[in-house]
Structure formats: structure tokens, C-alpha cells
Amino acid sequence: MKAKLVFVLLLGIASVSSVFAQTSVKVVHEYYNDVYGKFNADVVRVLHLVRDTAMIAPTLKQFFYKRADNGNKLTLDYQLYEDSRIISVQITGQTRDVVTLYAALYDRKIKKKKPPKGYVIKNDEWVRIQADDQENTSRIIIQAIIY
């Protein structure tokens, strides 16, 4: 009985922690200053990243991070309208890191080794992965849904 109770408690904790890993941040068409900090924090938390550098231009904001454990690099590119609302976000890095991030933030059902085919719709955004098998890199692309 005790072992069964411990198992149920552990299962409940695991499911709660995986739910909280999913991002609730809507980025497309939101104002950059309102969301980039929270969204970047979600990315950093999932992959245990450290900040490397940033490039700030009026309609393009790029953040460069690296993995604390292995030095793999990850780039977040925000493309903005002139009024500083976000058009799209692209996250580029090693395929394994990008797939892990996609699984944690958008679709827990995918296999963690290779990019999934297709896309998910979350927060009224179209989220997909593009892979470059020759370079072993991938990118998550977050765009508005066009009806």
C-alpha cells in the first residue's frame, strides 16, 4: 500500500512539472518589450543556457546563448514590425537542443532525438521545426496563423 501511494505521488509530481515546462507565452503580434524577457527565460531554463551576446537593431533582435555543459550555441531571432510588435521568432541551434526545447515548450509527445514532421498550433501561433541534416542544426519557427 505504501509503495503504491509513493508511486502515485511521484507520478503526480512528474505530470505537474511537465505541464509547467510548457510555455504559456504568446509572442507573435505582441509587443517585444512585453514578452521577450519571459520567453527567453523559458528557453534558458529548459536548456540550462548562459547568455553569450546580443545584437539589437530596430526591427531585428538577436540573442546568442550557449549551453553551460557543452558550449553548444543557440540563437533567438525576433523579427519586429516598426511599432515593435513581433512578426516571428526563430530559434536556431544543434538539432538535439532544438528538439528538446520544442518538446518542452510545445509538444511533449515527440521523440527527443529527431525533429518532428508537421507543426503545432499554440497560443494562436504556428510553431514548426526545420532541420538541416548536413549541418546537424535545426530551428523552431514561430509565426502567426493566417486564416
N, C-alpha and C positions, 0 to 999 in steps of 0.2 A: 504494500500500500504506500509506504514511504517513497519507494523508488518511483512509483507511478506519479505521485504528487510532484516530485522533483522534476521528472521528465516533462510534465505538463507545464510547470513553471518555466523551465528552460525554453520550451517551445514557444510559450507566450512572449518571453523576453526577446527571443530571436525574431519573431514576427513583428513585434513593435519596433525594434531597432531597424529592421529593413524597411519598414514603412517610413520612418523618419529620414532615411537616407535619400528618399526620392525628393527632388526639388519641387517646390511649390512656386518658384519664382517665374513669373511671366516676363519675358524680356522684349519680344518683338512689339513694336509700336509704343513701348513705354519710354519714359524719359531716362536717358543714360544715367544721370546722377542719382536717380531714384532706385535703380536696380543693380548696377554693375557691382557694387560692393558685396551685396548678399549673394549674387550669382557666383562671383569669383570665389567667395568664401566657401560655397558648396563644392566647387571644383577642387579647391586647395584641400579641403577636409577629406574628400573621398580619396584622393591620390597622394596625400601627405607631401604636398609641394612646398617649395620655398620660392620666394619672389626673386627673379633674376633682374629684369629690366622692364621698362615700359616705353612705348612711343606714343605720344599724344599729338594728334593733328585735328583740325576742326571736324572732319567727317569720318575719321578712322582712328580708333583707339586700339592699340595692341598691347597685350600684357604677355611677358615671357616668364615662364616658371620652369623650375627643374625639380626632378624627384630628389628628395633628400637622401634616399637609399642608393640609387644607381646613377643619378645625374641625367636621366632621360629628360629631354626638353618637351615642353608643352606650350602652345601659343593660343591665346584667346584674341580673336579679331572681332571688334564691334564695328559694323558699318552703320553710319548715322545719317539721318536727314539733316538738313540745315538747321532745323529747330531743336536738334539734339535728341530726337526720338530715335530709337534703334530700328534699323531696317532688317538686319540679320546679324547672327553671331556664328562664327566658325571656330571650332576648337581643333587644333591640329597637333598630332604627336605620334608616338610609337603606337602601332596597332593595338598591342596588348593594353596599354594605358587608356586609349580611347574607348575600347570595348568595355573595359572595367567601368569607366566613367559613365558611358551610355547605359550600362546595366544598372548602375547605382542610381542614376538620376531619372531615367526614363522607362526602362523596361527590364525588370528583374528576371524575366523568363528566358533571356537569351543566354547562349553559351558564352563563357568568358574568354574563349580562345580566338574566335574569329568574328569579323563583323557580320551582323545580321543582314539579311536581304529585306527590303521594304522600309517601312517607316512607322513612326507612332505619331499620334495627334495628342498633344498635351497642352493644357492652358491655351487652347485655340492657336497652337503653333504646330508647324510641320517639322518634325525632327527626324533626320536620317543620317546614315553614315556612308561615306565614300572611302574606298580603300585603294591604296596604291601598293599592290603586292610586290612589285620590283623594289620599292624603297622601304617596304615594311612600315609604312606610315598610313594613317587614316585620319579622317576629320569628321566631326559632327557638325552638321549644318542645321541651324535653327532659323526658320523663315515663317512669315505669315502665311496663313491658309488663304488662298484665293478662291473665292466662291464663284 
